Amino acid sequence: MNCRSESATTGEGRFRVNANGKLLDVWLLVRCVSCDRTSKLTVHERAQVRSFDPAELHGYHNNDPELVASRLLDPLLARRSRFTLDWTGAWRLDTPPAWLDQAWPVQVEVVFDAPVPVRPERLIAQGLGLSRHEALRRIKCDTPLRRPTSAGFTFTVTARD
């Protein structure tokens, strides 16, 4: 960002494609939330036109929303462009209202609609209304609870002591 702000939005998710002979530059345009200036995140720099999948190139030209999302979620682009995404409020655990009435232990499957990275312990604690300490004590899970994941997983909730 030009003003050194850490808050940006993709707005409508637009790419800028610039051709120089047989080479292409592709940028994702972002707007600073603080100063309203537009900046460019380099997606491809001086890449051979032949190296692009035709569908991908079409997506860049047509500002494909799925392509915008996939580029924003690309950790290499984030590292190269020195940005991080703010996932605050981007996830929730939907539970049936009567899940407490079920026989213990209760097995729960977590499925993500979008690849939003979240720490399972935080998702589970907030979704089930437990403290994080109680969630760690009562949850059995094959996925590490304190390491962010964006892949689905299954966990088991044990009864209170």
DOVOLO-750838 format. One record per residue (C-alpha): residue number from 1; residue in one letter; x, y, z. Coordinates in nm, 3 decimals, always signed. Example, Ala and Ser with C-alpha at 12.3 -4.5 7.8 and 13.67 -1.06 7.14 Angstrom:
BEGIN
+-----+------+---------+---------+---------+
:  nr : rest :       x :       y :       z :
+-----+------+---------+---------+---------+
:   1 :    a :  +1.230 :  -0.450 :  +0.780 :
:   2 :    s :  +1.367 :  -0.106 :  +0.714 :
+-----+------+---------+---------+---------+
! end
This chain:
BEGIN
+-----+------+---------+---------+---------+
:  nr : rest :       x :       y :       z :
+-----+------+---------+---------+---------+
:   1 :    m :  +0.000 :  +0.000 :  +0.000 :
:   2 :    n :  +0.120 :  +0.347 :  -0.076 :
:   3 :    c :  +0.029 :  +0.486 :  +0.269 :
:   4 :    r :  +0.170 :  +0.186 :  +0.460 :
:   5 :    s :  -0.177 :  +0.087 :  +0.577 :
:   6 :    e :  -0.239 :  -0.281 :  +0.643 :
:   7 :    s :  -0.603 :  -0.273 :  +0.529 :
:   8 :    a :  -0.694 :  -0.332 :  +0.166 :
:   9 :    t :  -0.982 :  -0.467 :  -0.036 :
:  10 :    t :  -1.000 :  -0.614 :  -0.383 :
:  11 :    g :  -1.316 :  -0.414 :  -0.451 :
:  12 :    e :  -1.475 :  -0.586 :  -0.746 :
:  13 :    g :  -1.171 :  -0.810 :  -0.801 :
:  14 :    r :  -1.002 :  -0.676 :  -1.111 :
:  15 :    f :  -0.689 :  -0.787 :  -1.290 :
:  16 :    r :  -0.476 :  -0.571 :  -1.513 :
:  17 :    v :  -0.308 :  -0.751 :  -1.800 :
:  18 :    n :  -0.035 :  -0.575 :  -1.996 :
:  19 :    a :  +0.123 :  -0.723 :  -2.307 :
:  20 :    n :  +0.471 :  -0.636 :  -2.427 :
:  21 :    g :  +0.535 :  -0.840 :  -2.738 :
:  22 :    k :  +0.511 :  -1.204 :  -2.638 :
:  23 :    l :  +0.544 :  -1.127 :  -2.267 :
:  24 :    l :  +0.261 :  -1.059 :  -2.024 :
:  25 :    d :  +0.241 :  -0.887 :  -1.690 :
:  26 :    v :  -0.063 :  -0.960 :  -1.472 :
:  27 :    w :  -0.153 :  -0.764 :  -1.160 :
:  28 :    l :  -0.439 :  -0.790 :  -0.914 :
:  29 :    l :  -0.568 :  -0.444 :  -0.828 :
:  30 :    v :  -0.636 :  -0.370 :  -0.461 :
:  31 :    r :  -0.767 :  -0.056 :  -0.297 :
:  32 :    c :  -0.641 :  +0.078 :  +0.035 :
:  33 :    v :  -0.924 :  +0.106 :  +0.285 :
:  34 :    s :  -0.753 :  +0.401 :  +0.460 :
:  35 :    c :  -0.648 :  +0.631 :  +0.174 :
:  36 :    d :  -0.857 :  +0.489 :  -0.116 :
:  37 :    r :  -0.550 :  +0.455 :  -0.342 :
:  38 :    t :  -0.521 :  +0.163 :  -0.580 :
:  39 :    s :  -0.213 :  -0.059 :  -0.578 :
:  40 :    k :  -0.111 :  -0.358 :  -0.786 :
:  41 :    l :  -0.009 :  -0.701 :  -0.658 :
:  42 :    t :  +0.213 :  -0.870 :  -0.915 :
:  43 :    v :  +0.064 :  -1.206 :  -1.014 :
:  44 :    h :  +0.288 :  -1.273 :  -1.319 :
:  45 :    e :  +0.580 :  -1.069 :  -1.440 :
:  46 :    r :  +0.726 :  -1.094 :  -1.791 :
:  47 :    a :  +0.570 :  -1.436 :  -1.848 :
:  48 :    q :  +0.560 :  -1.592 :  -2.194 :
:  49 :    v :  +0.209 :  -1.581 :  -2.341 :
:  50 :    r :  +0.248 :  -1.948 :  -2.441 :
:  51 :    s :  +0.307 :  -2.043 :  -2.075 :
:  52 :    f :  -0.052 :  -1.954 :  -1.979 :
:  53 :    d :  -0.337 :  -2.200 :  -1.981 :
:  54 :    p :  -0.594 :  -2.044 :  -2.220 :
:  55 :    a :  -0.871 :  -2.071 :  -1.956 :
:  56 :    e :  -0.650 :  -1.896 :  -1.699 :
:  57 :    l :  -0.564 :  -1.617 :  -1.943 :
:  58 :    h :  -0.934 :  -1.579 :  -2.028 :
:  59 :    g :  -1.004 :  -1.554 :  -1.653 :
:  60 :    y :  -0.750 :  -1.274 :  -1.614 :
:  61 :    h :  -0.902 :  -1.081 :  -1.904 :
:  62 :    n :  -1.258 :  -1.128 :  -1.771 :
:  63 :    n :  -1.179 :  -1.070 :  -1.401 :
:  64 :    d :  -1.304 :  -1.414 :  -1.302 :
:  65 :    p :  -1.406 :  -1.400 :  -0.931 :
:  66 :    e :  -1.284 :  -1.756 :  -0.865 :
:  67 :    l :  -0.946 :  -1.668 :  -1.012 :
:  68 :    v :  -0.929 :  -1.354 :  -0.795 :
:  69 :    a :  -1.003 :  -1.565 :  -0.488 :
:  70 :    s :  -0.749 :  -1.832 :  -0.578 :
:  71 :    r :  -0.477 :  -1.573 :  -0.632 :
:  72 :    l :  -0.554 :  -1.401 :  -0.301 :
:  73 :    l :  -0.530 :  -1.738 :  -0.125 :
:  74 :    d :  -0.199 :  -1.822 :  -0.292 :
:  75 :    p :  +0.067 :  -1.817 :  -0.016 :
:  76 :    l :  +0.348 :  -1.749 :  -0.266 :
:  77 :    l :  +0.173 :  -1.436 :  -0.394 :
:  78 :    a :  +0.110 :  -1.322 :  -0.036 :
:  79 :    r :  +0.474 :  -1.372 :  +0.059 :
:  80 :    r :  +0.604 :  -1.202 :  -0.255 :
:  81 :    s :  +0.366 :  -0.906 :  -0.217 :
:  82 :    r :  +0.404 :  -0.887 :  +0.161 :
:  83 :    f :  +0.036 :  -0.904 :  +0.251 :
:  84 :    t :  -0.179 :  -1.110 :  +0.483 :
:  85 :    l :  -0.552 :  -1.163 :  +0.471 :
:  86 :    d :  -0.772 :  -1.069 :  +0.766 :
:  87 :    w :  -1.002 :  -1.365 :  +0.832 :
:  88 :    t :  -1.183 :  -1.206 :  +1.128 :
:  89 :    g :  -1.547 :  -1.311 :  +1.114 :
:  90 :    a :  -1.494 :  -1.521 :  +0.801 :
:  91 :    w :  -1.596 :  -1.852 :  +0.959 :
:  92 :    r :  -1.849 :  -2.008 :  +1.192 :
:  93 :    l :  -1.939 :  -2.355 :  +1.311 :
:  94 :    d :  -2.302 :  -2.439 :  +1.238 :
:  95 :    t :  -2.438 :  -2.684 :  +1.494 :
:  96 :    p :  -2.788 :  -2.827 :  +1.523 :
:  97 :    p :  -2.981 :  -2.671 :  +1.815 :
:  98 :    a :  -3.035 :  -3.005 :  +1.991 :
:  99 :    w :  -2.684 :  -3.148 :  +1.965 :
: 100 :    l :  -2.645 :  -3.140 :  +2.346 :
: 101 :    d :  -2.930 :  -3.392 :  +2.379 :
: 102 :    q :  -2.741 :  -3.659 :  +2.185 :
: 103 :    a :  -2.568 :  -3.953 :  +2.347 :
: 104 :    w :  -2.201 :  -3.892 :  +2.425 :
: 105 :    p :  -1.951 :  -3.888 :  +2.265 :
: 106 :    v :  -2.069 :  -3.677 :  +1.971 :
: 107 :    q :  -1.881 :  -3.690 :  +1.644 :
: 108 :    v :  -1.878 :  -3.372 :  +1.431 :
: 109 :    e :  -1.764 :  -3.329 :  +1.072 :
: 110 :    v :  -1.632 :  -2.988 :  +0.966 :
: 111 :    v :  -1.661 :  -2.892 :  +0.600 :
: 112 :    f :  -1.539 :  -2.560 :  +0.460 :
: 113 :    d :  -1.734 :  -2.371 :  +0.193 :
: 114 :    a :  -1.417 :  -2.175 :  +0.117 :
: 115 :    p :  -1.054 :  -2.244 :  +0.210 :
: 116 :    v :  -1.046 :  -2.009 :  +0.510 :
: 117 :    p :  -0.758 :  -2.092 :  +0.745 :
: 118 :    v :  -0.870 :  -2.132 :  +1.105 :
: 119 :    r :  -0.733 :  -2.292 :  +1.419 :
: 120 :    p :  -0.968 :  -2.585 :  +1.494 :
: 121 :    e :  -0.961 :  -2.519 :  +1.871 :
: 122 :    r :  -1.086 :  -2.163 :  +1.814 :
: 123 :    l :  -1.357 :  -2.271 :  +1.568 :
: 124 :    i :  -1.477 :  -2.551 :  +1.797 :
: 125 :    a :  -1.471 :  -2.345 :  +2.117 :
: 126 :    q :  -1.661 :  -2.056 :  +1.964 :
: 127 :    g :  -1.904 :  -2.278 :  +1.774 :
: 128 :    l :  -1.989 :  -2.497 :  +2.074 :
: 129 :    g :  -1.982 :  -2.219 :  +2.334 :
: 130 :    l :  -1.691 :  -2.371 :  +2.525 :
: 131 :    s :  -1.381 :  -2.207 :  +2.665 :
: 132 :    r :  -1.071 :  -2.291 :  +2.463 :
: 133 :    h :  -0.931 :  -2.479 :  +2.765 :
: 134 :    e :  -1.248 :  -2.690 :  +2.790 :
: 135 :    a :  -1.247 :  -2.747 :  +2.414 :
: 136 :    l :  -0.888 :  -2.877 :  +2.430 :
: 137 :    r :  -0.983 :  -3.105 :  +2.720 :
: 138 :    r :  -1.304 :  -3.245 :  +2.566 :
: 139 :    i :  -1.214 :  -3.266 :  +2.198 :
: 140 :    k :  -1.046 :  -3.562 :  +2.032 :
: 141 :    c :  -0.925 :  -3.484 :  +1.681 :
: 142 :    d :  -0.675 :  -3.627 :  +1.430 :
: 143 :    t :  -0.601 :  -3.274 :  +1.305 :
: 144 :    p :  -0.373 :  -3.065 :  +1.532 :
: 145 :    l :  -0.609 :  -2.832 :  +1.719 :
: 146 :    r :  -0.363 :  -2.545 :  +1.756 :
: 147 :    r :  -0.238 :  -2.537 :  +1.396 :
: 148 :    p :  -0.439 :  -2.346 :  +1.129 :
: 149 :    t :  -0.607 :  -2.555 :  +0.864 :
: 150 :    s :  -0.841 :  -2.490 :  +0.574 :
: 151 :    a :  -0.914 :  -2.857 :  +0.508 :
: 152 :    g :  -1.216 :  -3.032 :  +0.649 :
: 153 :    f :  -1.175 :  -3.252 :  +0.953 :
: 154 :    t :  -1.371 :  -3.462 :  +1.201 :
: 155 :    f :  -1.363 :  -3.434 :  +1.579 :
: 156 :    t :  -1.529 :  -3.602 :  +1.874 :
: 157 :    v :  -1.671 :  -3.418 :  +2.174 :
: 158 :    t :  -1.664 :  -3.612 :  +2.498 :
: 159 :    a :  -1.910 :  -3.567 :  +2.784 :
: 160 :    r :  -1.840 :  -3.326 :  +3.066 :
: 161 :    d :  -1.664 :  -3.486 :  +3.362 :
+-----+------+---------+---------+---------+
! end
